[in-house]
Amino acid sequence: MRLALIAILLAVSLSGCVDPKDDLPEPEVTETEVPVLPLWNDGVLEIDVPVPVILVGFSDDVAAALETALADGERVVQYTSTLNQPLPPDPDAAPADRVPLAGQTLPMPIVPTARYTVHQTGPDIEGRLADNVSRWTTDDRVEGRLLESWLADALNGTTLTLDPATPSLVFVHPALLDDDAPLRYTFPHGHLEPVVSFGEREAMHVRVVRDVGDTLVRELTHYRVLQGSVYPMPVAECHAITLITAHRPTSVAEHTPGLKSTDELFHPDELAGAFTNITGKTVHVDVKRLELPVDDPVLDLIARGEFGTMEAQRAWFSVNWQDYWVAHEGCDAYLSFVIHGDVASVGSGIIGIGTYDGKGYRIAMSWVNEAYRLVFDPASPANLVSDGSGEYNWVDFLHAHEAGHILGMHHPFHIIRDGVESDQRFQDVWSAMSYSTDGRVIDFGTVDQANFQRNAAAYLVAAAARVGLEGSEAWNDTFARLAVHDWNGASALLWPAVAGSDGSGSEARLHGMDGLHIAAKHQHVPGHAH
């Protein structure tokens, strides 16, 4: 499916009005690009999405070859994982439906097709880039964040404007960066080095590579700029996230000189900004602080098993949902819980999980093991491992990362396509969903934003079709917005009709959708490959 091109002849010759002997210019033929509407085809939203491919420092031959190889685009078929078990388990359900974390794989209701355009920056930008490398270099490391910001300014000063709704893939030849100089990327709370695939703070993913082929472009399309969701997306126009941080007075780390307390590591205002950033919608963030066991003795007892007893914890949260979640009428609901352990904790590291259950509750649970904090935190007197490249703030990071999962976000190095696939090359990016960033950033980049908003719009279209809105005025207006990649604008148009279709709001709309209930597991051990 390509954009339609309509040729319009602007001059019409009328008999007797024009002297054929007059030396008039030929009428100019102009072409007007008309967006092609997406198609709703057998339960799937088929939509074209522009993916600009920008080459910096590459020859005309490379650009021509890449343009030919990418001419047909890339159709991105991905899946979600589901968790269908209600908690507590229904004793009358089939045995297969009572298995913890049981589920299946279902196709997403969107199949985007990348429509590539290949651009070369030319000698002016390439020369200026090379001239600036020394300014960006410290300790023989080129600062990737400065390179990314410079590229964004330089590209936006040309006819090519970076679009956050459809981020670009930017390939930089290493010869422009003095070949041998490794890159470092600095986040608000630390840095990563060396990196070759980074960025996404701006509306682009940057790759420093000597050879650009269509295989790499297609893989980056699947993993980054058109990545699917880890599970079915929320669709309401507002989100209500309750963040609960708990600690035990018996924690050694809480009283170790030099180490910050749980309260000092918790920045709900920054987290609220991150969630608003990724969704582009209204987000209510409420905060609760628990001291265990005093405030919640049952939870304290269950949580001591950490991930090993997570099913019991998930059931406890589900049964007592109203005691934990702060309600906001009409909003999709999320609960994120982070607990700092003590020496009696039995967990194996820093671990979290984002889940659903049969009632539609989105629950994220995370645990910070006492021993791991003492060993890995660079501020700890017992630190044996940390290289000092980042502040190990696991409270903020786990809230951001696991709440990101229950919002629907995948790791930047994972997709579900004919089974789970992983590619570690793509994860050193501006995203709390990356294992590599490890608390160095608790925000979400432009690629995350585009993926969230596009996928959420598709799930809302699926919900609208399910309740009979196909072909309605709201449906048609929504598709016109989708055609110009106004993801949140499309959702805003369609949501009132979906929410009001029977007066029962988003949960009723979503409960009828196959594959609502899912889980995304995150096993995290600092200092090791993930």
C-alpha positions as CSV (number, residue, x, y, z in Angstrom):
1,M,0.0,0.0,0.0
2,R,1.6,3.3,-1.1
3,L,0.6,6.9,-0.9
4,A,-1.6,7.8,-3.8
5,L,-0.3,10.4,-6.2
6,I,-2.9,12.5,-8.0
7,A,-1.9,14.4,-11.1
8,I,-4.0,17.5,-11.6
9,L,-3.9,19.6,-14.8
10,L,-4.3,23.2,-13.8
11,A,-5.1,24.7,-17.2
12,V,-8.1,23.9,-19.4
13,S,-8.2,25.1,-23.0
14,L,-11.6,26.6,-23.9
15,S,-12.5,27.2,-27.6
16,G,-12.3,30.8,-28.6
17,C,-10.6,31.9,-25.3
18,V,-6.9,31.2,-26.2
19,D,-5.2,32.2,-29.3
20,P,-3.2,29.1,-30.4
21,K,-0.6,31.4,-31.9
22,D,0.2,32.9,-28.4
23,D,3.5,31.6,-27.1
24,L,2.1,30.3,-23.7
25,P,4.1,28.1,-21.4
26,E,3.0,24.5,-21.1
27,P,0.5,24.0,-18.2
28,E,2.4,22.8,-15.1
29,V,1.5,19.4,-13.8
30,T,1.7,19.2,-10.0
31,E,1.6,16.1,-7.8
32,T,-0.2,16.2,-4.5
33,E,0.6,13.5,-2.0
34,V,-2.6,12.1,-0.5
35,P,-2.4,9.9,2.5
36,V,-3.8,6.5,2.0
37,L,-6.2,5.4,4.8
38,P,-5.2,2.4,6.9
39,L,-7.3,-0.7,6.4
40,W,-9.2,-2.7,9.0
41,N,-8.8,-6.1,7.5
42,D,-10.1,-9.3,9.3
43,G,-9.3,-7.9,12.8
44,V,-6.0,-6.3,11.9
45,L,-5.1,-2.6,11.3
46,E,-2.9,-2.5,8.2
47,I,-1.1,0.8,8.1
48,D,1.9,2.3,6.4
49,V,4.4,4.1,8.6
50,P,7.3,6.2,7.2
51,V,10.8,5.2,8.3
52,P,13.4,7.7,7.1
53,V,16.8,6.2,6.8
54,I,19.5,8.9,7.0
55,L,23.1,8.1,5.9
56,V,25.9,10.3,7.2
57,G,29.2,9.8,5.5
58,F,28.2,7.1,3.0
59,S,28.7,7.0,-0.8
60,D,26.0,7.5,-3.4
61,D,26.4,3.8,-4.4
62,V,25.6,2.7,-0.8
63,A,22.5,4.9,-0.8
64,A,21.3,3.7,-4.2
65,A,21.8,0.1,-3.3
66,L,20.0,0.5,0.0
67,E,17.1,2.4,-1.6
68,T,16.7,-0.5,-4.1
69,A,16.8,-3.2,-1.4
70,L,14.2,-1.4,0.7
71,A,11.9,-0.4,-2.1
72,D,9.2,-2.9,-1.0
73,G,9.2,-1.9,2.6
74,E,9.1,-4.2,5.6
75,R,5.8,-5.7,7.0
76,V,6.1,-6.1,10.8
77,V,4.0,-8.9,12.2
78,Q,4.4,-9.3,16.0
79,Y,2.6,-10.9,18.8
80,T,1.8,-10.4,22.5
81,S,2.1,-12.7,25.5
82,T,-1.0,-13.5,27.5
83,L,-1.7,-14.5,31.1
84,N,-5.3,-15.6,31.4
85,Q,-5.4,-16.9,35.0
86,P,-7.7,-15.1,37.4
87,L,-6.4,-14.6,40.9
88,P,-7.2,-16.2,43.2
89,P,-7.5,-19.2,40.9
90,D,-11.0,-20.4,40.1
91,P,-11.3,-23.9,41.5
92,D,-13.9,-24.7,38.8
93,A,-11.6,-23.7,36.0
94,A,-9.9,-26.2,33.8
95,P,-6.5,-27.3,35.1
96,A,-4.6,-25.5,32.3
97,D,-6.3,-22.2,33.4
98,R,-5.0,-22.7,37.0
99,V,-1.3,-22.9,36.1
100,P,0.6,-19.9,37.5
101,L,1.7,-17.5,34.7
102,A,0.1,-19.7,32.1
103,G,-0.8,-18.1,28.8
104,Q,-0.5,-18.1,25.1
105,T,0.8,-16.0,22.2
106,L,-1.6,-14.0,20.2
107,P,-1.1,-11.7,17.1
108,M,-1.3,-8.0,17.7
109,P,-4.3,-6.1,16.1
110,I,-1.8,-4.0,14.0
111,V,0.5,-4.9,11.2
112,P,2.5,-1.8,10.3
113,T,4.5,-1.7,7.1
114,A,7.7,0.4,7.1
115,R,7.9,2.6,4.0
116,Y,11.5,3.6,3.7
117,T,13.0,6.7,2.3
118,V,16.8,6.9,2.0
119,H,18.5,10.3,2.6
120,Q,22.1,11.4,2.4
121,T,23.2,14.4,4.4
122,G,25.9,15.6,2.0
123,P,29.4,17.0,2.5
124,D,28.3,20.1,4.4
125,I,26.8,18.3,7.4
126,E,29.5,15.6,7.2
127,G,32.3,18.2,7.3
128,R,30.8,20.1,10.2
129,L,30.3,16.8,12.1
130,A,33.9,15.8,11.6
131,D,35.1,19.3,12.7
132,N,33.1,19.0,16.0
133,V,34.4,15.6,17.1
134,S,37.2,17.0,19.1
135,R,34.7,19.2,21.1
136,W,32.7,16.1,22.0
137,T,35.7,14.0,23.0
138,T,36.8,13.5,26.7
139,D,39.3,10.9,27.9
140,D,39.5,9.6,24.3
141,R,35.7,8.9,24.4
142,V,33.3,10.6,22.0
143,E,30.1,11.7,23.9
144,G,27.2,10.1,22.0
145,R,24.6,12.3,23.6
146,L,26.3,15.4,22.2
147,L,26.6,13.8,18.8
148,E,22.9,12.9,18.9
149,S,21.8,16.5,19.9
150,W,24.0,18.0,17.2
151,L,22.6,15.6,14.6
152,A,19.1,16.5,15.5
153,D,19.8,20.2,15.2
154,A,21.6,19.7,11.9
155,L,19.0,17.5,10.3
156,N,16.1,19.8,11.5
157,G,17.9,22.6,9.7
158,T,17.5,20.9,6.4
159,T,14.5,19.8,4.3
160,L,14.3,16.7,6.5
161,T,12.6,17.3,9.8
162,L,12.7,14.6,12.5
163,D,9.2,13.6,13.5
164,P,8.6,12.1,16.9
165,A,5.6,10.1,15.6
166,T,7.8,8.4,13.0
167,P,11.4,8.3,14.3
168,S,14.3,8.0,11.9
169,L,17.1,5.5,11.6
170,V,20.4,7.4,11.4
171,F,23.7,5.7,10.3
172,V,27.0,7.4,10.9
173,H,30.2,6.2,9.3
174,P,32.9,5.8,11.9
175,A,35.5,7.6,9.7
176,L,33.7,10.8,10.6
177,L,34.4,10.1,14.3
178,D,38.1,9.4,13.9
179,D,37.5,5.6,13.5
180,D,39.3,4.4,16.6
181,A,37.5,6.7,19.2
182,P,34.9,4.6,21.1
183,L,31.7,6.3,22.0
184,R,30.3,6.9,25.5
185,Y,26.6,7.8,26.1
186,T,25.8,9.8,29.2
187,F,22.4,9.6,30.9
188,P,21.2,11.7,33.9
189,H,22.6,9.1,36.4
190,G,25.6,7.6,34.7
191,H,27.0,6.5,31.4
192,L,27.5,3.5,29.1
193,E,30.6,2.7,27.0
194,P,31.4,1.6,24.4
195,V,28.1,2.1,22.5
196,V,27.5,1.8,18.8
197,S,23.7,1.8,18.7
198,F,22.2,4.5,20.9
199,G,20.1,7.7,21.0
200,E,16.2,7.9,21.0
201,R,16.2,11.0,23.3
202,E,15.8,12.8,20.0
203,A,13.4,11.4,17.3
204,M,16.0,8.9,16.0
205,H,18.0,5.8,16.7
206,V,21.6,6.3,15.9
207,R,24.0,3.5,14.7
208,V,27.7,4.0,14.1
209,V,28.6,1.4,11.5
210,R,30.9,0.9,8.6
211,D,28.5,-1.1,6.4
212,V,24.8,-0.4,6.1
213,G,22.7,-3.2,4.6
214,D,19.0,-3.7,4.4
215,T,19.1,-6.6,6.9
216,L,20.3,-4.2,9.7
217,V,17.6,-1.7,8.7
218,R,14.9,-4.3,8.8
219,E,16.0,-5.6,12.2
220,L,16.1,-2.1,13.7
221,T,12.6,-1.6,12.3
222,H,11.3,-4.7,14.2
223,Y,13.2,-4.1,17.4
224,R,13.0,-0.3,17.7
225,V,10.9,2.0,15.4
226,L,8.0,-0.4,14.8
227,Q,8.3,-2.6,17.9
228,G,5.2,-4.4,19.1
229,S,3.9,-4.5,22.7
230,V,4.8,-7.1,25.3
231,Y,1.1,-7.6,25.9
232,P,-2.3,-5.9,25.0
233,M,-2.2,-2.2,25.4
234,P,-4.3,0.0,27.6
235,V,-6.6,2.3,25.7
236,A,-8.2,4.9,28.1
237,E,-7.4,8.6,27.7
238,C,-6.1,8.6,31.3
239,H,-3.9,6.4,33.4
240,A,-3.8,6.1,37.2
241,I,-0.6,4.6,38.6
242,T,-0.2,4.0,42.4
243,L,3.5,3.7,43.4
244,I,4.1,1.9,46.6
245,T,7.6,1.8,48.1
246,A,8.2,-0.3,51.2
247,H,11.2,-0.9,53.4
248,R,12.0,-2.7,56.6
249,P,13.7,-1.0,59.6
250,T,15.8,-4.2,59.8
251,S,17.5,-3.3,56.5
252,V,21.3,-2.9,56.9
253,A,21.5,-0.8,53.7
254,E,19.0,1.7,55.1
255,H,21.4,2.5,57.9
256,T,24.8,2.2,56.1
257,P,26.7,5.5,56.0
258,G,27.0,6.8,52.5
259,L,24.0,4.9,51.2
260,K,20.8,6.7,50.5
261,S,17.6,5.6,52.2
262,T,14.7,4.2,50.3
263,D,12.9,7.5,50.6
264,E,15.9,9.4,49.2
265,L,16.0,7.0,46.2
266,F,12.3,7.6,45.4
267,H,11.4,10.5,43.1
268,P,7.7,10.2,42.2
269,D,7.6,13.6,40.4
270,E,10.3,12.4,38.0
271,L,8.4,9.1,37.5
272,A,5.2,10.9,36.8
273,G,6.9,13.0,34.2
274,A,8.3,9.8,32.6
275,F,4.8,8.2,32.4
276,T,3.2,11.3,31.0
277,N,6.1,11.5,28.5
278,I,5.5,8.0,27.1
279,T,1.7,8.1,27.0
280,G,1.2,11.7,26.0
281,K,-2.0,11.5,28.0
282,T,-3.3,12.4,31.5
283,V,-1.5,10.3,34.2
284,H,-2.3,10.4,37.8
285,V,0.5,9.2,40.0
286,D,-0.3,8.5,43.7
287,V,2.3,7.5,46.3
288,K,2.2,5.2,49.3
289,R,5.0,4.4,51.7
290,L,4.9,1.2,53.8
291,E,7.1,0.2,56.7
292,L,7.1,-3.6,57.0
293,P,5.9,-5.5,58.9
294,V,4.1,-2.8,60.9
295,D,1.9,-1.4,58.1
296,D,1.2,-4.7,56.3
297,P,2.2,-7.9,58.2
298,V,0.6,-10.3,55.8
299,L,2.4,-8.7,52.8
300,D,5.6,-8.6,54.7
301,L,5.4,-12.4,55.3
302,I,4.5,-13.2,51.7
303,A,7.0,-10.9,50.2
304,R,10.0,-12.4,52.0
305,G,10.1,-15.1,49.3
306,E,10.5,-12.3,46.7
307,F,10.1,-13.7,43.2
308,G,9.6,-17.2,44.5
309,T,6.3,-16.2,46.2
310,M,5.2,-13.7,43.6
311,E,2.1,-15.6,42.7
312,A,0.9,-15.4,46.3
313,Q,1.7,-11.6,46.4
314,R,-0.1,-11.1,43.1
315,A,-3.1,-12.9,44.5
316,W,-2.9,-10.8,47.7
317,F,-2.8,-7.5,45.7
318,S,-5.7,-8.7,43.5
319,V,-8.0,-9.7,46.4
320,N,-7.2,-6.5,48.3
321,W,-7.0,-4.2,45.3
322,Q,-9.0,-1.4,46.7
323,D,-6.7,-1.2,49.8
324,Y,-3.7,-0.5,47.6
325,W,-4.7,1.3,44.4
326,V,-5.8,4.9,44.5
327,A,-8.9,5.1,42.3
328,H,-9.4,7.7,39.5
329,E,-12.7,7.2,37.8
330,G,-12.5,6.5,34.1
331,C,-8.7,5.8,34.1
332,D,-6.9,2.6,33.4
333,A,-5.5,1.3,36.6
334,Y,-1.9,0.2,37.6
335,L,-0.2,-0.7,40.8
336,S,3.6,-0.8,41.1
337,F,5.2,-2.1,44.3
338,V,8.9,-2.0,45.2
339,I,10.2,-3.5,48.4
340,H,13.7,-3.1,49.8
341,G,14.7,-6.4,51.5
342,D,16.8,-7.1,54.6
343,V,19.3,-9.8,55.5
344,A,16.4,-12.3,55.9
345,S,15.4,-11.8,52.2
346,V,15.9,-14.9,50.0
347,G,15.9,-13.4,46.6
348,S,18.7,-13.7,44.0
349,G,19.2,-10.1,42.9
350,I,17.3,-7.1,41.7
351,I,14.1,-8.5,40.1
352,G,10.7,-7.3,39.0
353,I,7.7,-8.5,37.1
354,G,4.8,-6.8,35.4
355,T,1.5,-8.9,35.3
356,Y,-2.2,-8.9,34.7
357,D,-4.7,-11.1,36.3
358,G,-8.2,-12.2,35.4
359,K,-9.8,-9.1,36.8
360,G,-7.8,-6.9,34.5
361,Y,-5.6,-5.5,37.3
362,R,-2.2,-4.4,36.1
363,I,0.3,-5.2,38.9
364,A,4.1,-4.7,38.9
365,M,6.1,-6.2,41.8
366,S,9.8,-5.6,42.4
367,W,12.3,-6.5,45.0
368,V,15.7,-5.1,45.9
369,N,17.8,-7.7,47.6
370,E,19.8,-6.4,50.6
371,A,23.0,-8.2,49.7
372,Y,23.1,-7.1,46.1
373,R,22.6,-3.4,47.1
374,L,25.6,-3.7,49.5
375,V,27.8,-5.3,46.9
376,F,26.9,-3.4,43.8
377,D,26.0,0.1,44.9
378,P,29.1,2.3,44.2
379,A,28.4,4.3,47.3
380,S,28.5,1.2,49.5
381,P,31.7,0.5,51.6
382,A,31.2,-3.1,50.7
383,N,31.1,-2.5,47.0
384,L,33.2,-5.1,45.2
385,V,31.9,-4.9,41.6
386,S,30.6,-1.5,40.5
387,D,32.8,0.4,38.0
388,G,31.3,3.7,39.1
389,S,29.6,4.3,35.8
390,G,26.2,4.9,37.3
391,E,24.2,5.6,40.4
392,Y,22.4,2.4,41.3
393,N,18.9,3.8,42.1
394,W,16.9,0.7,41.8
395,V,13.8,2.1,43.5
396,D,13.1,4.6,40.7
397,F,14.4,2.2,38.0
398,L,12.2,-0.7,39.0
399,H,9.1,1.5,39.3
400,A,9.8,3.0,35.9
401,H,10.7,-0.3,34.2
402,E,8.1,-2.6,35.6
403,A,5.3,0.0,35.3
404,G,6.5,0.4,31.7
405,H,5.8,-3.3,31.2
406,I,2.2,-3.0,32.6
407,L,1.7,-0.1,30.3
408,G,2.6,-2.5,27.5
409,M,6.2,-1.7,26.7
410,H,8.8,-4.3,25.7
411,H,12.5,-4.3,26.3
412,P,14.3,-2.6,23.5
413,F,16.2,-5.8,22.7
414,H,13.1,-8.1,22.6
415,I,10.3,-8.8,20.2
416,I,7.8,-11.6,19.9
417,R,7.9,-12.8,16.4
418,D,7.5,-16.5,15.8
419,G,8.6,-17.0,19.4
420,V,10.7,-14.7,21.7
421,E,13.7,-13.2,20.0
422,S,16.5,-11.1,21.5
423,D,19.2,-8.9,20.1
424,Q,21.4,-7.1,22.6
425,R,22.8,-4.7,19.9
426,F,19.8,-2.4,20.2
427,Q,19.4,-1.8,23.9
428,D,21.9,1.0,24.8
429,V,19.2,3.6,24.3
430,W,17.4,6.4,26.2
431,S,14.8,4.1,27.8
432,A,14.0,2.8,31.2
433,M,13.0,-0.4,29.5
434,S,16.6,-1.2,28.8
435,Y,18.6,-3.5,31.1
436,S,21.7,-1.7,30.2
437,T,20.6,1.7,31.5
438,D,20.2,0.1,34.9
439,G,18.8,3.3,36.5
440,R,21.0,5.7,34.6
441,V,17.7,7.0,33.1
442,I,14.2,6.5,34.3
443,D,12.5,8.2,31.3
444,F,11.3,6.9,28.0
445,G,12.6,8.1,24.6
446,T,10.9,9.1,21.4
447,V,10.9,5.6,20.0
448,D,9.1,4.3,23.1
449,Q,6.6,7.1,22.8
450,A,5.8,6.4,19.2
451,N,5.5,2.7,19.8
452,F,3.3,3.1,22.8
453,Q,0.9,5.6,21.2
454,R,0.7,3.8,17.8
455,N,0.0,0.4,19.4
456,A,-2.5,1.8,21.9
457,A,-4.4,3.4,19.1
458,A,-4.5,0.0,17.3
459,Y,-5.9,-1.7,20.4
460,L,-8.6,1.0,20.7
461,V,-9.5,0.5,17.1
462,A,-9.9,-3.3,17.9
463,A,-12.1,-2.4,20.9
464,A,-14.2,-0.1,18.7
465,A,-14.7,-2.9,16.1
466,R,-15.7,-5.3,18.8
467,V,-18.5,-3.0,20.0
468,G,-19.8,-2.3,16.5
469,L,-18.4,1.1,15.8
470,E,-16.8,0.2,12.4
471,G,-17.9,2.6,9.8
472,S,-19.2,5.2,12.2
473,E,-18.3,8.9,12.0
474,A,-15.8,8.5,14.9
475,W,-14.3,5.5,13.2
476,N,-13.8,7.4,9.9
477,D,-12.4,10.5,11.6
478,T,-10.0,8.2,13.6
479,F,-8.7,6.6,10.4
480,A,-8.1,10.0,8.8
481,R,-5.9,10.9,11.9
482,L,-4.1,7.5,11.7
483,A,-3.3,8.1,8.0
484,V,-1.2,11.2,9.0
485,H,0.3,9.3,12.0
486,D,-1.4,11.4,14.7
487,W,-1.6,8.5,17.1
488,N,-2.9,10.2,20.2
489,G,-5.2,12.4,18.2
490,A,-6.8,9.3,16.7
491,S,-7.2,7.8,20.1
492,A,-8.8,10.9,21.5
493,L,-11.4,11.0,18.7
494,L,-12.4,7.3,19.1
495,W,-12.2,6.9,22.9
496,P,-15.5,8.7,23.8
497,A,-17.5,6.4,21.5
498,V,-15.8,3.3,22.8
499,A,-16.1,4.2,26.5
500,G,-19.7,5.3,26.0
501,S,-20.9,2.3,23.9
502,D,-22.5,0.7,26.9
503,G,-21.7,3.1,29.7
504,S,-19.3,0.8,31.5
505,G,-15.9,2.3,30.5
506,S,-12.6,0.9,29.5
507,E,-12.4,-2.3,31.6
508,A,-15.7,-3.6,30.2
509,R,-14.4,-2.8,26.7
510,L,-11.1,-4.6,27.3
511,H,-12.4,-7.6,29.1
512,G,-14.0,-8.8,25.9
513,M,-10.7,-8.7,24.0
514,D,-8.7,-11.9,23.6
515,G,-5.3,-11.9,25.2
516,L,-5.9,-9.2,27.7
517,H,-4.2,-10.8,30.7
518,I,-0.4,-11.2,30.4
519,A,2.9,-11.2,32.3
520,A,6.3,-9.8,31.4
521,K,9.2,-11.2,33.5
522,H,12.3,-9.2,34.2
523,Q,15.2,-11.0,35.9
524,H,17.9,-8.5,36.6
525,V,21.3,-9.0,38.1
526,P,23.5,-5.9,38.0
527,G,26.9,-6.2,36.5
528,H,26.1,-9.2,34.3
529,A,24.8,-9.7,30.8
530,H,21.0,-9.8,30.7
